[in-house]
Amino acid sequence: MALLKEFKEFAARGNVVDLAVAVIMGGAFGKIISSLVNDVIMPPIGLLLGNVNFGDLFVSLSGSYATLAEAKKAGAPTINYGIFVQAVIDFLIVAFVVFVLVKQINRLKKVEAPTPPSTRDCPFCISPIPLKATRCPNCTSELKAA
C-alpha cells in the first residue's frame, strides 16, 4: 500500500506530467518531420539524382532482387541504407528545430541587470571599502567621497 501511495505522489508531481506532455508532443512532432522528409524533401532530391527513391535503396545479402519489396517478400536479409539516409535527415531536421527553439527560449528569458558595485578599492592599500567611505578602515587614509 505504501508503494502505491509513493507512486501516486511521484506521478502527481509537475515534472512527471510535463515530461509526459513533452513525450507525446515529441512523438507527434516526429511524425510531422518524418512526413516532411519522406513526402516533401526526399522526392525532389531523388528527382535531382535521377528518379531515385531513397526508400528503395538497399543491398541484398542473399540473391539479387529488383526492389526492396521483392526482397522482403522472399525473406531475404537486406541492408536498407536508403531508409537510414532518411532517418539521418529526420534527425538533423529535428536537432536543428530543437536548437532554434532552445535558442529562442533562452533569448526570451529575462536578463537580470547586473547589480551595481557596493564597494570600491582604496587607492592607497587596494582594500575593498564601502562606496560612501571617507576614510579607509584598513590603512586609515583619508579619501574623497565617491
C-alpha positions, -999 to 999 in steps of 0.1 A, spaced: 0 0 0 29 24 8 43 16 -27 11 27 -43 9 59 -23 45 67 -32 38 60 -69 8 84 -68 29 111 -53 56 106 -79 31 106 -108 13 137 -95 45 158 -95 45 186 -120 78 174 -136 63 140 -145 32 155 -161 54 179 -180 76 151 -192 46 131 -203 33 160 -223 67 166 -238 70 129 -249 35 130 -265 43 163 -283 77 149 -294 61 118 -309 36 140 -328 64 163 -339 85 133 -351 56 122 -373 54 156 -389 91 157 -395 91 122 -410 63 132 -433 82 164 -443 114 144 -451 96 115 -468 69 134 -487 84 169 -493 123 169 -491 133 134 -504 112 134 -537 129 165 -552 163 152 -541 156 118 -557 144 136 -588 177 156 -590 196 124 -586 178 106 -615 145 95 -601 159 77 -571 135 66 -543 156 66 -512 132 42 -495 140 16 -522 178 18 -518 191 -15 -503 217 -42 -506 206 -77 -506 228 -101 -486 214 -132 -504 204 -132 -540 195 -104 -565 162 -86 -562 149 -57 -583 131 -40 -554 131 -39 -516 95 -52 -516 106 -83 -536 135 -90 -512 112 -86 -482 86 -109 -497 113 -135 -503 125 -131 -467 160 -121 -479 182 -102 -454 189 -67 -466 208 -36 -456 183 -7 -462 207 22 -464 181 44 -482 158 43 -451 188 50 -430 196 82 -450 160 93 -445 163 87 -407 195 107 -406 178 136 -424 149 133 -400 173 136 -371 192 166 -385 159 185 -390 146 177 -355 180 186 -340 180 219 -359 145 228 -349 152 219 -312 184 241 -314 164 270 -328 136 266 -302 161 264 -272 179 294 -286 147 315 -288 136 304 -253 169 315 -239 167 348 -257 132 354 -243 143 347 -207 145 379 -187 181 390 -185 189 402 -150 206 436 -148 240 434 -131 239 448 -95 259 480 -91 290 476 -70 287 484 -33 324 488 -27 355 504 -43 392 499 -38 412 522 -16 437 540 -38 464 535 -11 461 500 1 438 485 -26 415 471 1 377 470 -7 359 497 11 322 509 10 315 535 -17 305 562 8 336 558 30 357 589 36 385 571 55 399 536 47 393 513 77 424 493 68 451 520 63 432 549 78 439 571 47 415 600 41 395 595 9 374 616 -13 337 607 -12 325 587 -42 
